[in-house]
Amino acid sequence: MFHRELSFLTLMVLLCQHGVKAVDLITCEGQTASLTCGAPSTNLVTCESGTARLSCARGTIKVVSANYGRTDAATCSTGRPADQLSNVQCRQSTSLSALTTQCDGKPDCSIAVNNAVFGDPCVGTYKYLIVSYKCILPTTPPPPSAPSTNLFTCESETAPLSCVKGTIKVLSANYGRTDQKTCSTGKPANQLTNVQCTQSTSLSVLSTQCDGKPDCSIAVNNAVFGDPCVGTYKYLNVSYTCVPKSIIICQDKSRTITCDGRRRIYIHFANFGRRDMVTCPNTDLTTMSSICISSETKTLQLRCDGKKSCQLYASNSNFIDRCPRIHKYLEVSYSCE
């Protein structure tokens, strides 16, 4: 029996190391269930009269689903008579709320698996608790971008799009006319009556010329946008926001960030670690099976803020290595101001 338990635990550890999303851990009555590999989603099964222990090596618990009862005849069946295992439609509807109340938001949580805690959904049946939970990692998200700007520019004039911080991201645009008041001064009524005038290519024209730039000027005329309604005096209505630039530098690689003209670097956010399993893949998959949050925002602000250029080298020697066994990358969000 000891050999079987040891083999199972060894298998569990191997599965955790290779990034398997769910692990089934069965704990017999009177024992304690413990799983701390930090997998994205964990399925924990604990027999009646035992103790379920939910634990996160990193982050805090978020219970996804739970049931105290019995839905098969095999789980937690050793040494039990058939009449205690035959009811496989046994469910306790309050199981999830009982778990979330006691465990959500905690790094560790132990809960007794018995009728006193959950109630008895099927008298005479030997039950077990199956719970699925995740470990929610703390994150430091990049600051929100600036509010959007709505700009109206009359036909034959020039539309100036500009970002004091970050670069332009066009959200919507139309060259035409959708009301009679905008850009109407001194114009005859027959040039203002068509208020259903829209040019479907307006957004693509603006995005192509302006996205990713700190400043952009575009002539508002038929030569640039085409004429969606001949004889109507038109205007350009554009909505845009200013967003930081984002770069990713894989571990042991370098990159230089620069700002043009009189603008200077301003760091919004930086993390040296791993926030997903896709970015900067490594041939040794065992070093990618975990998430590592290590904010380096202040470090890069001290190093780069106010400079025209700044070289970044994503290495353990330049940043705090909070997860030595993980293949990391440097994630940076910045703007030129």
KATA-V154678 format. One record per residue. N is the residue number from 1. RES is the residue in one small letter. PHI is phi in radians with two decimals (999 if undefined). OMEGA is omega in radians with two decimals (NA if undefined). D_LAST is the distance of its C-alpha to the last C-alpha in whole Angstrom. Layout:
n:N res:RES phi:PHI omega:OMEGA d_last:D_LAST
n:N res:RES phi:PHI omega:OMEGA d_last:D_LAST
//
This chain:
n:1 res:m phi:999 omega:3.11 d_last:67
n:2 res:f phi:-1.05 omega:-3.14 d_last:65
n:3 res:h phi:-1.10 omega:-3.14 d_last:64
n:4 res:r phi:-1.11 omega:3.14 d_last:63
n:5 res:e phi:-1.14 omega:-3.13 d_last:60
n:6 res:l phi:-1.11 omega:3.13 d_last:59
n:7 res:s phi:-1.09 omega:-3.14 d_last:59
n:8 res:f phi:-1.15 omega:3.13 d_last:57
n:9 res:l phi:-1.14 omega:3.09 d_last:54
n:10 res:t phi:-1.07 omega:3.11 d_last:54
n:11 res:l phi:-1.08 omega:3.14 d_last:53
n:12 res:m phi:-1.05 omega:3.14 d_last:51
n:13 res:v phi:-1.08 omega:3.14 d_last:49
n:14 res:l phi:-1.10 omega:3.12 d_last:49
n:15 res:l phi:-1.10 omega:3.12 d_last:47
n:16 res:c phi:-1.08 omega:-3.10 d_last:44
n:17 res:q phi:-1.11 omega:-3.09 d_last:43
n:18 res:h phi:-1.72 omega:2.96 d_last:43
n:19 res:g phi:1.31 omega:3.08 d_last:41
n:20 res:v phi:-1.14 omega:-2.98 d_last:44
n:21 res:k phi:-1.27 omega:-3.08 d_last:43
n:22 res:a phi:-2.35 omega:3.14 d_last:46
n:23 res:v phi:-2.21 omega:3.07 d_last:48
n:24 res:d phi:-1.67 omega:3.11 d_last:52
n:25 res:l phi:-2.10 omega:3.14 d_last:53
n:26 res:i phi:-1.82 omega:-3.13 d_last:57
n:27 res:t phi:-2.07 omega:-3.10 d_last:58
n:28 res:c phi:-1.29 omega:-3.10 d_last:62
n:29 res:e phi:-0.97 omega:3.10 d_last:63
n:30 res:g phi:1.55 omega:3.10 d_last:63
n:31 res:q phi:-1.71 omega:-3.14 d_last:60
n:32 res:t phi:-2.05 omega:3.11 d_last:56
n:33 res:a phi:-1.55 omega:-3.13 d_last:54
n:34 res:s phi:-2.48 omega:3.07 d_last:50
n:35 res:l phi:-2.42 omega:-3.03 d_last:48
n:36 res:t phi:-2.29 omega:-3.08 d_last:44
n:37 res:c phi:-1.32 omega:3.08 d_last:43
n:38 res:g phi:1.28 omega:3.11 d_last:40
n:39 res:a phi:-1.13 omega:-3.12 d_last:41
n:40 res:p phi:-0.95 omega:3.12 d_last:39
n:41 res:s phi:-2.49 omega:-3.07 d_last:42
n:42 res:t phi:-2.13 omega:3.02 d_last:45
n:43 res:n phi:-1.82 omega:-3.07 d_last:48
n:44 res:l phi:-2.03 omega:3.12 d_last:51
n:45 res:v phi:-2.04 omega:-3.11 d_last:54
n:46 res:t phi:-2.30 omega:-3.10 d_last:56
n:47 res:c phi:-1.26 omega:3.11 d_last:60
n:48 res:e phi:-0.99 omega:-3.12 d_last:62
n:49 res:s phi:1.37 omega:3.05 d_last:62
n:50 res:g phi:-1.59 omega:3.12 d_last:60
n:51 res:t phi:-2.18 omega:3.10 d_last:56
n:52 res:a phi:-1.56 omega:3.12 d_last:53
n:53 res:r phi:-2.04 omega:3.08 d_last:50
n:54 res:l phi:-1.68 omega:-3.06 d_last:47
n:55 res:s phi:-2.55 omega:3.08 d_last:44
n:56 res:c phi:-2.08 omega:3.08 d_last:41
n:57 res:a phi:-1.14 omega:3.08 d_last:40
n:58 res:r phi:-2.41 omega:3.09 d_last:36
n:59 res:g phi:1.52 omega:-3.09 d_last:35
n:60 res:t phi:-2.23 omega:-3.03 d_last:37
n:61 res:i phi:-1.30 omega:2.95 d_last:40
n:62 res:k phi:-2.33 omega:-3.12 d_last:40
n:63 res:v phi:-1.32 omega:-3.09 d_last:43
n:64 res:v phi:-1.67 omega:3.14 d_last:43
n:65 res:s phi:-2.70 omega:-3.14 d_last:47
n:66 res:a phi:-2.81 omega:3.01 d_last:50
n:67 res:n phi:-2.62 omega:3.00 d_last:54
n:68 res:y phi:-1.84 omega:-3.08 d_last:57
n:69 res:g phi:2.90 omega:3.10 d_last:60
n:70 res:r phi:-2.73 omega:3.13 d_last:62
n:71 res:t phi:-2.18 omega:3.00 d_last:61
n:72 res:d phi:-2.68 omega:-3.07 d_last:63
n:73 res:a phi:-1.62 omega:-3.03 d_last:66
n:74 res:a phi:-1.64 omega:-3.06 d_last:65
n:75 res:t phi:-1.13 omega:3.11 d_last:62
n:76 res:c phi:0.88 omega:-3.06 d_last:63
n:77 res:s phi:-1.94 omega:-3.05 d_last:67
n:78 res:t phi:-1.03 omega:3.08 d_last:68
n:79 res:g phi:1.36 omega:-3.10 d_last:72
n:80 res:r phi:-1.70 omega:3.09 d_last:71
n:81 res:p phi:-1.20 omega:-3.05 d_last:74
n:82 res:a phi:-1.05 omega:-3.08 d_last:74
n:83 res:d phi:-1.21 omega:3.09 d_last:74
n:84 res:q phi:-1.54 omega:-3.06 d_last:71
n:85 res:l phi:-2.08 omega:-2.99 d_last:69
n:86 res:s phi:-1.32 omega:-3.13 d_last:70
n:87 res:n phi:-1.43 omega:-3.12 d_last:68
n:88 res:v phi:-1.88 omega:3.05 d_last:65
n:89 res:q phi:-2.07 omega:-3.04 d_last:63
n:90 res:c phi:-1.64 omega:-3.11 d_last:63
n:91 res:r phi:-2.36 omega:3.08 d_last:59
n:92 res:q phi:-1.97 omega:-3.01 d_last:58
n:93 res:s phi:-1.15 omega:-3.10 d_last:55
n:94 res:t phi:-1.61 omega:-3.08 d_last:54
n:95 res:s phi:-1.02 omega:-3.08 d_last:53
n:96 res:l phi:-1.11 omega:-3.11 d_last:49
n:97 res:s phi:-1.13 omega:3.11 d_last:49
n:98 res:a phi:-1.11 omega:3.13 d_last:51
n:99 res:l phi:-1.22 omega:-3.09 d_last:49
n:100 res:t phi:-1.10 omega:3.14 d_last:45
n:101 res:t phi:-1.09 omega:-3.06 d_last:47
n:102 res:q phi:-1.55 omega:-2.93 d_last:47
n:103 res:c phi:-2.07 omega:-3.06 d_last:45
n:104 res:d phi:-1.00 omega:3.09 d_last:42
n:105 res:g phi:1.51 omega:-3.14 d_last:39
n:106 res:k phi:-1.83 omega:3.07 d_last:41
n:107 res:p phi:-1.32 omega:3.12 d_last:40
n:108 res:d phi:-2.45 omega:-3.14 d_last:44
n:109 res:c phi:-2.72 omega:3.07 d_last:47
n:110 res:s phi:-2.03 omega:-3.11 d_last:51
n:111 res:i phi:-2.42 omega:3.13 d_last:53
n:112 res:a phi:-1.24 omega:-3.10 d_last:57
n:113 res:v phi:-1.75 omega:-3.13 d_last:58
n:114 res:n phi:-2.76 omega:-3.10 d_last:61
n:115 res:n phi:-1.18 omega:-3.12 d_last:63
n:116 res:a phi:-1.13 omega:-3.13 d_last:62
n:117 res:v phi:-1.51 omega:-2.99 d_last:58
n:118 res:f phi:-1.83 omega:-2.97 d_last:58
n:119 res:g phi:1.45 omega:-3.09 d_last:61
n:120 res:d phi:-1.94 omega:-3.10 d_last:64
n:121 res:p phi:-1.35 omega:-3.13 d_last:63
n:122 res:c phi:-2.72 omega:-3.10 d_last:66
n:123 res:v phi:-1.05 omega:3.11 d_last:69
n:124 res:g phi:1.62 omega:3.11 d_last:71
n:125 res:t phi:-1.68 omega:3.06 d_last:68
n:126 res:y phi:-1.43 omega:-2.94 d_last:67
n:127 res:k phi:-1.86 omega:3.04 d_last:63
n:128 res:y phi:-2.62 omega:3.10 d_last:59
n:129 res:l phi:-1.85 omega:2.99 d_last:56
n:130 res:i phi:-2.03 omega:-3.09 d_last:53
n:131 res:v phi:-2.33 omega:3.05 d_last:50
n:132 res:s phi:-1.95 omega:-3.13 d_last:47
n:133 res:y phi:-2.49 omega:3.11 d_last:43
n:134 res:k phi:-2.10 omega:3.02 d_last:40
n:135 res:c phi:-1.83 omega:-3.12 d_last:38
n:136 res:i phi:-1.52 omega:-3.08 d_last:34
n:137 res:l phi:-1.49 omega:3.04 d_last:32
n:138 res:p phi:-1.22 omega:3.13 d_last:29
n:139 res:t phi:-2.27 omega:3.04 d_last:26
n:140 res:t phi:-2.08 omega:-3.05 d_last:22
n:141 res:p phi:-1.22 omega:3.04 d_last:20
n:142 res:p phi:-1.05 omega:3.13 d_last:17
n:143 res:p phi:-1.09 omega:3.13 d_last:15
n:144 res:p phi:-1.10 omega:3.12 d_last:16
n:145 res:s phi:-1.26 omega:-3.12 d_last:14
n:146 res:a phi:-1.13 omega:3.09 d_last:13
n:147 res:p phi:-1.04 omega:-3.12 d_last:16
n:148 res:s phi:-1.26 omega:3.12 d_last:18
n:149 res:t phi:-2.02 omega:3.07 d_last:18
n:150 res:n phi:-1.80 omega:-3.06 d_last:21
n:151 res:l phi:-2.15 omega:3.07 d_last:21
n:152 res:f phi:-1.95 omega:-3.14 d_last:25
n:153 res:t phi:-2.33 omega:-3.09 d_last:25
n:154 res:c phi:-1.27 omega:3.10 d_last:29
n:155 res:e phi:-0.96 omega:-3.13 d_last:31
n:156 res:s phi:1.35 omega:3.04 d_last:30
n:157 res:e phi:-1.80 omega:-3.13 d_last:27
n:158 res:t phi:-2.04 omega:3.13 d_last:23
n:159 res:a phi:-1.56 omega:3.12 d_last:21
n:160 res:p phi:-1.74 omega:3.04 d_last:17
n:161 res:l phi:-1.71 omega:-3.05 d_last:15
n:162 res:s phi:-2.64 omega:3.08 d_last:11
n:163 res:c phi:-2.14 omega:3.03 d_last:8
n:164 res:v phi:-1.22 omega:3.08 d_last:6
n:165 res:k phi:-2.14 omega:3.08 d_last:5
n:166 res:g phi:1.39 omega:-3.10 d_last:7
n:167 res:t phi:-2.25 omega:-3.03 d_last:10
n:168 res:i phi:-1.28 omega:2.96 d_last:13
n:169 res:k phi:-2.33 omega:-3.11 d_last:16
n:170 res:v phi:-1.32 omega:-3.11 d_last:19
n:171 res:l phi:-1.69 omega:3.14 d_last:21
n:172 res:s phi:-2.73 omega:-3.14 d_last:24
n:173 res:a phi:-2.80 omega:3.01 d_last:25
n:174 res:n phi:-2.62 omega:3.01 d_last:29
n:175 res:y phi:-1.84 omega:-3.08 d_last:30
n:176 res:g phi:2.89 omega:3.10 d_last:33
n:177 res:r phi:-2.71 omega:3.12 d_last:34
n:178 res:t phi:-2.17 omega:3.01 d_last:35
n:179 res:d phi:-2.68 omega:-3.07 d_last:36
n:180 res:q phi:-1.63 omega:-3.03 d_last:38
n:181 res:k phi:-1.59 omega:-3.06 d_last:36
n:182 res:t phi:-1.10 omega:3.12 d_last:32
n:183 res:c phi:0.87 omega:-3.08 d_last:32
n:184 res:s phi:-1.93 omega:-3.05 d_last:36
n:185 res:t phi:-1.03 omega:3.08 d_last:37
n:186 res:g phi:1.34 omega:-3.11 d_last:39
n:187 res:k phi:-1.75 omega:3.12 d_last:40
n:188 res:p phi:-1.17 omega:-3.05 d_last:43
n:189 res:a phi:-1.03 omega:-3.08 d_last:44
n:190 res:n phi:-1.17 omega:3.07 d_last:45
n:191 res:q phi:-1.57 omega:-3.07 d_last:41
n:192 res:l phi:-2.09 omega:-3.00 d_last:40
n:193 res:t phi:-1.30 omega:-3.12 d_last:43
n:194 res:n phi:-1.40 omega:-3.12 d_last:41
n:195 res:v phi:-1.89 omega:3.06 d_last:39
n:196 res:q phi:-2.02 omega:-3.04 d_last:39
n:197 res:c phi:-1.67 omega:3.13 d_last:37
n:198 res:t phi:-2.33 omega:3.10 d_last:35
n:199 res:q phi:-2.03 omega:-3.00 d_last:33
n:200 res:s phi:-1.14 omega:-3.09 d_last:33
n:201 res:t phi:-1.59 omega:-3.07 d_last:31
n:202 res:s phi:-1.02 omega:-3.09 d_last:28
n:203 res:l phi:-1.13 omega:-3.12 d_last:26
n:204 res:s phi:-1.15 omega:3.11 d_last:26
n:205 res:v phi:-1.10 omega:-3.14 d_last:26
n:206 res:l phi:-1.16 omega:-3.10 d_last:22
n:207 res:s phi:-1.08 omega:-3.12 d_last:21
n:208 res:t phi:-1.08 omega:-3.04 d_last:22
n:209 res:q phi:-1.54 omega:-2.95 d_last:20
n:210 res:c phi:-2.08 omega:-3.07 d_last:17
n:211 res:d phi:-1.02 omega:3.09 d_last:17
n:212 res:g phi:1.52 omega:3.14 d_last:14
n:213 res:k phi:-1.82 omega:3.06 d_last:12
n:214 res:p phi:-1.31 omega:3.13 d_last:9
n:215 res:d phi:-2.44 omega:3.14 d_last:11
n:216 res:c phi:-2.74 omega:3.07 d_last:15
n:217 res:s phi:-2.05 omega:-3.09 d_last:18
n:218 res:i phi:-2.36 omega:3.13 d_last:22
n:219 res:a phi:-1.23 omega:-3.10 d_last:25
n:220 res:v phi:-1.77 omega:3.14 d_last:27
n:221 res:n phi:-2.77 omega:-3.09 d_last:31
n:222 res:n phi:-1.17 omega:-3.13 d_last:33
n:223 res:a phi:-1.13 omega:-3.12 d_last:33
n:224 res:v phi:-1.52 omega:-2.99 d_last:29
n:225 res:f phi:-1.86 omega:-2.96 d_last:31
n:226 res:g phi:1.47 omega:-3.10 d_last:34
n:227 res:d phi:-1.94 omega:-3.10 d_last:37
n:228 res:p phi:-1.36 omega:-3.12 d_last:37
n:229 res:c phi:-2.71 omega:-3.09 d_last:40
n:230 res:v phi:-1.07 omega:3.12 d_last:41
n:231 res:g phi:1.60 omega:3.11 d_last:42
n:232 res:t phi:-1.70 omega:3.07 d_last:39
n:233 res:y phi:-1.42 omega:-2.94 d_last:37
n:234 res:k phi:-1.86 omega:3.05 d_last:34
n:235 res:y phi:-2.64 omega:3.09 d_last:30
n:236 res:l phi:-1.81 omega:3.03 d_last:27
n:237 res:n phi:-2.01 omega:-3.09 d_last:26
n:238 res:v phi:-2.23 omega:3.05 d_last:23
n:239 res:s phi:-2.02 omega:-3.14 d_last:21
n:240 res:y phi:-2.53 omega:3.08 d_last:17
n:241 res:t phi:-2.29 omega:3.13 d_last:15
n:242 res:c phi:-1.92 omega:-3.06 d_last:11
n:243 res:v phi:-2.11 omega:3.05 d_last:12
n:244 res:p phi:-1.21 omega:3.00 d_last:10
n:245 res:k phi:-1.47 omega:3.14 d_last:12
n:246 res:s phi:-2.25 omega:3.09 d_last:15
n:247 res:i phi:-2.36 omega:3.06 d_last:17
n:248 res:i phi:-2.16 omega:3.10 d_last:21
n:249 res:i phi:-2.16 omega:-3.14 d_last:22
n:250 res:c phi:-1.16 omega:-3.10 d_last:26
n:251 res:q phi:-0.97 omega:3.14 d_last:28
n:252 res:d phi:1.25 omega:3.02 d_last:29
n:253 res:k phi:-1.99 omega:-3.13 d_last:26
n:254 res:s phi:-2.31 omega:3.10 d_last:23
n:255 res:r phi:-2.78 omega:3.12 d_last:20
n:256 res:t phi:-1.91 omega:3.05 d_last:17
n:257 res:i phi:-1.76 omega:-3.08 d_last:13
n:258 res:t phi:-2.40 omega:3.05 d_last:11
n:259 res:c phi:-2.22 omega:-3.09 d_last:8
n:260 res:d phi:-1.52 omega:3.02 d_last:10
n:261 res:g phi:1.04 omega:-3.09 d_last:10
n:262 res:r phi:-1.59 omega:-3.11 d_last:8
n:263 res:r phi:-1.32 omega:-3.11 d_last:5
n:264 res:r phi:-2.25 omega:-3.08 d_last:5
n:265 res:i phi:-1.22 omega:2.98 d_last:6
n:266 res:y phi:-2.35 omega:-3.12 d_last:7
n:267 res:i phi:-1.49 omega:3.10 d_last:10
n:268 res:h phi:-1.64 omega:-2.98 d_last:12
n:269 res:f phi:-2.77 omega:3.06 d_last:15
n:270 res:a phi:-2.64 omega:3.07 d_last:18
n:271 res:n phi:-2.43 omega:3.04 d_last:21
n:272 res:f phi:-1.91 omega:-3.08 d_last:24
n:273 res:g phi:3.05 omega:3.14 d_last:27
n:274 res:r phi:-2.72 omega:3.14 d_last:28
n:275 res:r phi:-1.98 omega:3.04 d_last:28
n:276 res:d phi:-2.73 omega:-3.08 d_last:30
n:277 res:m phi:-1.76 omega:-3.03 d_last:33
n:278 res:v phi:-1.88 omega:-3.07 d_last:31
n:279 res:t phi:-1.14 omega:3.11 d_last:28
n:280 res:c phi:0.85 omega:-3.14 d_last:29
n:281 res:p phi:-1.12 omega:-3.12 d_last:33
n:282 res:n phi:-2.23 omega:-3.10 d_last:35
n:283 res:t phi:-1.13 omega:3.10 d_last:39
n:284 res:d phi:-1.55 omega:-3.02 d_last:40
n:285 res:l phi:-1.11 omega:-3.13 d_last:40
n:286 res:t phi:-1.15 omega:3.14 d_last:41
n:287 res:t phi:-1.62 omega:3.13 d_last:37
n:288 res:m phi:-2.04 omega:-2.97 d_last:36
n:289 res:s phi:-1.53 omega:-3.14 d_last:38
n:290 res:s phi:-2.38 omega:3.08 d_last:36
n:291 res:i phi:-1.88 omega:-3.11 d_last:32
n:292 res:c phi:-2.37 omega:3.11 d_last:30
n:293 res:i phi:-1.83 omega:3.13 d_last:27
n:294 res:s phi:-2.50 omega:-3.07 d_last:26
n:295 res:s phi:-1.17 omega:3.09 d_last:22
n:296 res:e phi:-2.13 omega:-3.10 d_last:20
n:297 res:t phi:-1.05 omega:-3.11 d_last:17
n:298 res:k phi:-1.12 omega:3.13 d_last:18
n:299 res:t phi:-1.05 omega:-3.11 d_last:19
n:300 res:l phi:-1.30 omega:3.07 d_last:16
n:301 res:q phi:-1.08 omega:3.11 d_last:14
n:302 res:l phi:-1.16 omega:-3.06 d_last:16
n:303 res:r phi:-1.44 omega:-2.94 d_last:16
n:304 res:c phi:-2.08 omega:-3.06 d_last:13
n:305 res:d phi:-0.98 omega:3.10 d_last:10
n:306 res:g phi:1.52 omega:-3.14 d_last:9
n:307 res:k phi:-1.72 omega:3.06 d_last:10
n:308 res:k phi:-1.37 omega:3.10 d_last:10
n:309 res:s phi:-2.54 omega:-3.11 d_last:13
n:310 res:c phi:-2.66 omega:3.13 d_last:14
n:311 res:q phi:-1.54 omega:-3.12 d_last:18
n:312 res:l phi:-2.06 omega:3.11 d_last:19
n:313 res:y phi:-2.13 omega:-3.06 d_last:23
n:314 res:a phi:-1.47 omega:-3.11 d_last:24
n:315 res:s phi:-2.45 omega:3.11 d_last:27
n:316 res:n phi:-1.13 omega:-3.13 d_last:29
n:317 res:s phi:-1.32 omega:-3.12 d_last:29
n:318 res:n phi:-1.64 omega:-3.10 d_last:25
n:319 res:f phi:-2.34 omega:3.10 d_last:25
n:320 res:i phi:-1.20 omega:-3.13 d_last:28
n:321 res:d phi:-1.63 omega:-3.11 d_last:30
n:322 res:r phi:-1.49 omega:-3.12 d_last:31
n:323 res:c phi:-2.54 omega:-3.02 d_last:33
n:324 res:p phi:-1.03 omega:-3.05 d_last:35
n:325 res:r phi:-1.58 omega:-3.08 d_last:37
n:326 res:i phi:-1.86 omega:3.04 d_last:34
n:327 res:h phi:-1.34 omega:-2.94 d_last:33
n:328 res:k phi:-1.86 omega:2.99 d_last:29
n:329 res:y phi:-2.61 omega:3.11 d_last:25
n:330 res:l phi:-1.72 omega:3.13 d_last:22
n:331 res:e phi:-1.93 omega:-3.04 d_last:20
n:332 res:v phi:-2.26 omega:3.00 d_last:16
n:333 res:s phi:-2.06 omega:-3.08 d_last:13
n:334 res:y phi:-2.57 omega:3.04 d_last:10
n:335 res:s phi:-2.40 omega:3.06 d_last:6
n:336 res:c phi:-1.84 omega:-3.05 d_last:4
n:337 res:e phi:-2.13 omega:NA d_last:0
//
